[in-house]
Amino acid sequence: MTPVLQVRGVTKSFGGAAALKGVDLDLYPGEIHALMGMNGAGKSTLVQILSGAHPADGGTIEVGGERHSALTVRKARKLGIACVPQRRELAMGLTVAENVLLGDLPTRGGTVHWQAVKDGARAALSGLGIDIDVERVAGTLTVAEQTMVEVAREVRRGGRILILDEPTACLSAKDADRIRQLVRTLRDDGVAVVYISHYIDEVMAVADRLTVLRDGAVVTSAPAAEMDPASLVRSMVGRDVVSRRPERPAPKPESGLTVRGLSHGRAIEDFTVEVRKGEIVAVLGPAGDAQSRLFDLLSGRQRPDAGELRVDGRAVPFGRVPASLASGLRCVTGDRRTLGLVQGMSVDENLMLAGDRFAGRRLHRRSELARRAAPLRGSYGVVALTGNPPVGTLSGGNQQKVLLGKWLETEPVACFLEDPTNGVDVAAMADIHTLVDELASRGVAVLLASSSAEEVMRLADRVVVVSAGRTVAEHDITAITRDELVATALGGQPK
């Protein structure tokens, strides 16, 4: 079979640091080709080159028998290359319908035919089994809903080569299954699919072939059937990675964080949880359920309809960010790009941003900033190709570590973590789990919002399961298995 796309000897450097080193890749029609590697291995750079966002420094790309030294975005689309990037890019002020048909709005008599826009968007979404009102503004969607709209838009545009970068990140199990089924349908229709995911089990289930990048070079390329999860991780990391639940000190008897009777429209109804100092309590639910609303409410960004919040026994008013911070509560968002980090500022500036604000420090010298940030870089394992680049240029795992370091070293009494390992590789995930363990060991009350049963089983002492905005179950983590937890979350019936 002739490859629909061939990459030969592609290289790319940024500021003298090599991101890709002579990469070769063959994509065949009717095949799901998983591109694997750690954060910073070069996957995103290769995707950007294939989609025309960055030119390659060297090497060639051959599409349909035509050789190119570099592609532009327009040329890549013309050649049938479509991409859903890891960082979702919707026009937040436009409706779902406008986003899905962006660049291809139907007209009638010289004006946009808005009914046709809505109908086309509904067809694109329903074709993926997605139930979202096409008249909603994109900025009001959850991260999971934004992801699904982005996928629907790119799938609607078609193409012979579809690149999916973390397509199931932040999606519920049900929605992720729909995306994977769609990918298999596309494969059966002869589309060449490049599939990038940090979920090892998912990749082993969906991929026909695997290519592993490490430090910008291809280390393995083989049929998926010839690899197992352990060998895949070793190829990605260069060593075995183990993330085991450690022995932590018993939680203290006093409460660190208490939420009572929290209600906000239909998203959350009468939610109550108490977290003791040194305890990790998880809130598990489908993507977009009650746990996804907690960040805005606990951080003070939004005011609920009803409820009470106490930190270290003291009442904290809702709807006031300064009051939330002054109480000792630190809320770490799951949307690091929009809410968590200032993408254009440097790594060191982002690391010290919260601490400097609490200390009342308004001015700093660059050399002094680097000296103060260095211990945080070391403690949180932040790695950059160059000295102190904009944080937006880092890999997802390193950005997440910067976000955690920014907040967790400001002497929190209680902490709310929203999907802290979203979009990071297996090694970074293990590192972040260790950081959360250490946070609890310091006596911090940790409330963890997650849509991953595996992460909850690894980190939590107790778990509160939510569905349709309501609490349906609460368990000590030692009293429930992973399968029972998933069944409870999917069942969604109050007990």
Buried (B, 14 or more C-beta within 10 A) or exposed (E): EEBBBBBBEBBBBBEEEBBBBBBBBBBBBBBBBBBBBBBBBBBBBBBBBBBBBBEBBEBBBBBEEEEBEBBEEEEBBEBBBBBBBBBBEBEEEBBBBBBBBBEEBEEEEEEEBBEBBBBBBBEBBEEBBBEBBBEBBBEEBBBBBBBBBBBBBBBBBEBBBBBBBBBBBBBBBEBBBBBBEBBEEBBEEEBBBBBBBBBBEBBBEBBBBBBBBBBBBBBBBBEBEEBEEEBBBBBBBEEEBEBEEEEBEEBEEEBBBBBBEBBBEEBBBEBBBBBBBBBBBBBBBBBBBBBBBBBBBBBBBEEBEEBBBBBBEEEBEBEBEEBBBEBBBBBBBBBBBEBBBEBEBBBBBBBBBBBBEEEEEEEBEEEEBBEBBEEBBEBBBBBBBEEBBBBBBBBBBBBBBBBBBBBBBBEBBBBBBBBBBBBBBBBBBBBBBEBBBBBBEEBBBBBBBBBBBBBBBBBBBBBBBBBBBBBBBBBEBEEBEEEEBBEBBBEBEEE
